Amino acid sequence: MILKAKERGDARQLAGYLLAIRENEHVELHDVRGFASDDLRGAFHEADAIASGTRCKNHLFSMSLNPPMGARVGVDAFEQAIAKIEDKLGLTNQPRAIVFHEKDGRRHAHAVWSRIDPQRMRAINLAHYKIKLRDVSRKLYLEHGWTMPRGLQDRSLRDPLNLTREEWQHAKRVDRDPREIKAAVRQCWERSDNRASFERALKERGFWLARGDRRGFVAVDYRGEIYSLSRYAGVKTKDIEARLGDRERLSSVDKIKAEIASGMPQKLAGFIEEAERNAKQRFAVLAFRKMEMIARQRDERRNLRDAHEKRWQAEAIRRSRRVPKGLSGIWYRLTGQYSKVKARNEHEALEAHRRDLAEKDKLIFRQLEERKTLQQDIKAQRATAHEALMRLREDVTNYRNLELYDRDHRHEGCRDNDDERKRRTRDQHPRRRRGFEP
């Protein structure tokens, strides 16, 4: 089912909308949980009061659950879907209300949660909730066997020559769900009426129609995986033959793999160029950060050095003033007070020197940690770029090896056919038939 949601406030207006009967034929308050009040307006008034103790303005999370047209969805199915959403978003046990609307022969549900955790008086962070709801929606379509909208289908179920590099990497990381593959092949079958239209529909989903060795008609994806049409389209073999004709007119699986292998390296080469270009841009940003950091650290050291020099001069003047000039200075020397002042000044100068060194070391250590953090980012970026390029190059190598294998296999088959033809010609020679030659 389609899930639409948003964070919002103004609980009073939302309660009025959910209970409005003029736009709906039937409105039912199904469940109120976690509130002292058992009616919607009172519950939402509580939500507003609790949120007033925080700084959160959009303290409600409102969502609608819309099943496909014609689907008969019971209350249990709605409740199970809402429970999965709560678990996915971290809203389990949060105050919640469920309202059912019926209009034009369709029923849909609204679920509203309070985002405020009453124990901590803080709003629950719903990071990336749209992506998480999309995943839940896809699973609900697969579990119920509904026809999934194109917007929710796996992006990797497309012609691989039209994939972006991010979609290619996503398809490589994630194993395809067999239920989603069945749904895609079944949609292709239902929306076509002959072999040409069926082949076009399959190609849009990233499959090629081929002649199987044992399975009759099969579909082959860009990774070389083979899928039986009768099994994945859910139709009988005789119905497939009636629509697609003689399977011998189709290309073999090996030939289809060779065609895929011949086209993919060029596409992957484009991915490699894009990855290298993006990596170069990211490295340029890191290099700029490094240059900026070095310049800033040099300024900090120069400023500290100037500050030390200025403070040292001021302290030196202050220490020199402890020794009187003229006759008073002679008297200081004669009475022995000079040696005490000198020792004190020397001690303070040494401590000042040590203090300056400690401050300098502290600055250097902090700068080294800062530089170390940047170096870790550089190494991580280098490793990520290297891994991405290595994977893409491995994909190119695999497809080229597949193409070479098919080419060698065809040549070997041609040589075998030539040898068989020569043997037959030799056996049919008159002298060999009459036994003139051993």
N, C-alpha and C positions, 0 to 999 in steps of 0.2 A: 504494500500500500504506500501511497505517497505521503511523506511526512514533511510538514511545513511548520517551522517554529521560529520564535524570536523572543528576545528578552524585552520586557516592557514593564511599565508602572501603571498608574491610574487604574487601580483595581475596581473602583466603582464603575467606571465606564465599561470595563471588560465584563463585569458581572451583568450589567444591563444588556450588553450585546449577546452574551451566551444564553440569557433567559428570554430574549426577544422572540415572540411567537409570530410576528407579522411576516417575516421572511421565511419561516419554516412551518411545515405542516404539523410537526410534532417536536416537542422539546422535552427531554427527560434528564433530570439531575440524577445521575446513576450512583455516584459515590462521593462522599466528602470524608477525607481522612486527615487526622493530625490537627484538627481545629476544635475548639470548644463548641463552636456553633455547628449545627447540622444543616443550615441553609447556606446557599452560595453567597448571598450578599453579606451575611454576618461573618462568614469565613474569610471573605476577601477584606472586610473591614479589619479583622484581626491581623491579616497579613500586612495591611498598611500600617497598623499600629506598631507591629513588631519592627517593620523596616524603618520606622521613624527614629528608632534608637541606633540606627547605623547611617552611613553616608551613601548607601546604595539607593539609586533612583529607580533603576529597572530591576526591581526585586522579585518580579514574577517571570516564570518561563512558560509561555503559552504555546501549545502545539495542536495541530489538527491532524487527524489520521483519516485518510481518504482511500477506501478500497477501490479496485478497478470497477469499471462499469459492468454491471451484471453479476458481480461476485456476491455470493450469499455468505456474509461474515457474521458469525454469532458473537454474543457478548464475551464468551470465553476467549475467542481469538483476539478481540480488542484488548482484553485484560492481559493476555500473554504478551502481546506486542508492547503494551505500556510497561509491563514488568521488564522486558528486555531493554527498553529505552532507559528506564531508571537505572538498571545495572550498568549500561554502557556509559551514561553521563554522570554517574555518581549521585543520583537523586533518590536512592533507596531510603525509605522511611521519612522522606521530606513531606511536609503537609501538602495535600494534593486534592484536586477535585476533578471529576469526570462528568462530562455532559454529552448526551447524544442528540444529534439533530437529524431529522428526516425531511427530505425535500425532493420532489419530482421522482419518487420511487427509489431514492438512494438514501442510505444511512451513513453518516460519518460521525466521528467522535472528536471532542475537544478535551484535552488534558492540560491542566494548569497546576504548576508546582510553585511553592514559595522557595526562593533561592536562599533565604536567610537560615543559617544554622542556628537554632535557638540556644544551643549550648555555648557556642563561641561568639554569637552575635556578629557573624561575618557572612558575607554572601559567598556561595559556592561558585567557584570559577568553572565556567562551562567552555573551556578552550576547545576550539575546532569542532563545535557541536554539529555544524552542518555536514562535515565529512563523516562524523560518527553516525549521524542519522541516515546518511546515504548508505552506509554499510548495513545498518539494520534494515533499511527498506529493501535493499537487494536480497538479503537473506529471507525476508518475509515473502517476497515474490517467488523465490526458489522453493521455499517450504510449502507454499500453497499451490504451486504449479501455475501461477498466473503468468500471462504474457507480459514480459518486462519491457517498460518503455526504453527507447533507445538511449535516453539520457542517463539511465541507471546501469546499462549494460557495461560489462568489462571493456575498457578502452582497448585492451590488447586483442579483442575479437574484431579485428579490422584487417583490411589489406595491409600487410607489413610494409609495403612500399609507401604507404601514406602515414606511417607512424612517425611521431617525433622521437628525438633521442630519449627524452624522459619517459615516454610511453614504452619505448623499446626496453629500457632498463627495468621499468615496472613489470613488463611481461616476462622478463628473464628472472626476476626475483620471486614472483608470485606464481604458484601452481594454479592452473586453471581448474575451476570447479566443474566436474562432469555434468552437473545439473544445468549449469549455465551454457555449456557447449550444446547439450541436448536442446535447450530452449532456443538457441540461435539457429541450429540446423533445422529444427521443426518450423520456426518462423520462415526460414528460406523456402521450405517445402510448401507451406501454406500460402505463401505470397507469389508463387510461380505456377505456371500452367504448362510449361514445356521445358525442354532441356536447356535451351539458350537462356531463358529467364532464370532458371534455377542455378545455372553456372554463374551468372552475373551476381545473383543474390549471395551465393557462397563466397565469391571473390571479395565482395564488400565486407564480409565477416572474416576474411583471412583464410579461406579454405579453397582448395582446388578439387574439382570432380575428376575421379580417376577410375580405372578398371582394376579391381583387386584380384589377387590370385585365387583366394578361396571365398571371399566375402561378396563377390559380385561387384556391386557399386559401392565405392568408398569415397570419403573426403579426406584430403591430406592438408595438414596445416603447414605453416612456414618452417616449423621445426622438424618436419618429416613424420609426425605422428599420424597414424591412420585410424579413421573412424568409420565403422560400418553404417551405411545410410539407413538400412532397415532398423537398426537398433537405435540410432541417435535421432532419426526423424520419426520413429514410432509408426512406420507404415510397412505393409507387406511387400515382399520382393516382387510379386506379380504386379502390384500397383506401381512400383518404381519402374519396372520394365515397360509398363504401358505408357508411362509418361516420358521416360528417357530413351526408350528404344533399345537397340542392340548394344550391349555393353562392349562388344568387340570394336565398336567405332570410337570408343574412348581411348585416351592415352593411358599407358600403364603407369603404375605407381613410380617405377624407376624413372620414367621419362618426365613425369611431373616433378619429381624431386630434382632432376637435372635442370628443369626450367626454373624452379625456385632458386637453385644454387647459382644459376647464371645471372639472375637479377639482383640477388641480395648483396653480393660484395660491393657493388657500386653504391647501393643505399648505405651500407655500413661505412664505406669510405667517406661518405658525406657526414655521417655521425662522428667519425674520427676527426675530420677537419673541424667540425663544430666543437668537439670536446677539446681539441688542442687550442682552438681560438678562445674558448671560454677559460681554459686553464691559464693561457697567456694573460688574459685580462685580469684574472684573479691574482696572478703573480705580480702584475703591474701594480695592483692596489696594495698588495703586501709590501712590495718594494718601496712604494710611496710612504706607507706607514713606517717602514724601517728608516728611510731617510729623514722623515719628520721627527721620529723618535731620537735619532742620533743628534740632529740639530738642537732639539729641545734639551736633551741631556747635556750637550756641550754648553748651552746657555746656562743651565742650572749649575754646572761645575764652575763656570766662569763667574757667575753671580756669587756663588759661595766663596770662591777664592777672593773676589773683591771685598766681600763682607768681612772675611777673615783679616784681610790686610788692613781694612779700615779700623776694625776693632782692635787689632794688634797695635796699631799706631796710637790709638786713644789710650789703651792700657799702658803702653810704654811711656807715654807722656805722664799719665797718672803716677806711675811708679817712680819716674825721674823726679817728680815734684816732692817726693818724700825726703830727698837729700837736699838740705839747704845750701845756699851758695855763700861765698865770701867767708867772713870770720865765723859765721855759724857753722859752715861746712868744716872749717878747721877744728872748731870746738867738738863737732860730731866725731871727727877722727880721733882727736885726743882722748875723748871720754869713752871710746869704744862703741858708741851707738851706730856708727856708720856700718860696721861689720854686720850688725843685726839687721839693719834696713836692707843691706846688700843681700844677705841670705834670704830675707823675706821676698825681695824682688825676684831673685833667681828662682825661688820655689814657685812663686806665682807665674813667672814666665814659663817654667817647665810645665806646670799644670795647664796653662793656657795653650801651650803647644800640643799637649796630649788631648785637650778638649777639641781643638781644631781638627786633629787627626781623626778623632772619634766621629765628629760630625761629617767629615769627608768620607770616612768609611761607611757610615750609615747611608749617606746619599748614594755612594757607589753600589752598595748592596741592594738598595731599593731599585736602582736603575738596572742592575744585573737581573733581578727578578722580573722586572718589566720586560727586559729584552729576552729573557728566557721564555716568558709567556708568548711573546711574538714568534720566537723561533719554533715553539711547539705548534703554533698555528701554521707556520710555513711548512713544517714537516708533515703535519696532518693533511694540508692541502696538496703537497707533493705526492703523498701516499695515495690520496683519493684520486687524483688525476692519473697517476700511474696505474692504479687498479682498473679504473674505468677504461683507459686506453688498452690495457692488456686484455680485458674481457672483449672489447670490440674487435681487437686484432685476432683473438682466438675464434670469434664468430666468423670473421672473414676467412681464416684458415680452414675452419670446419666446412664452410660452404664450398670453398675451392677444392678441398679434398673430395667432397661429395661429387662435385662436377667432374673432377679428374677420374674418380672411380667409375662413374657412369660412362664416361667416354671410353676408358679402357675396357669396360665390360661390353660395350657395344662393339668395339673393335675385335675383342676376343670372340664375340658371337659371330661377327662377320667372317673371321678366320675359320671358325668351326664350320660355318655353313659352306665356305669355299672348299674345305677339306672333304666334307660330306658329298658335295657335288662332284668333286674330282673322283672320289671313290666310286660313286655310282656310274660315272662315265666310263671309268676303267673296267668295272665289272660287266658293263654292257658291250664291251669291245668284242667283235666276232672271234678273234683268236683266243681270248680268255674264255669265252663261253664254250668253245670246242675243245678246250684243254690243251692247246698248243703250248701254253706257258704255265709253269708251275704257279 
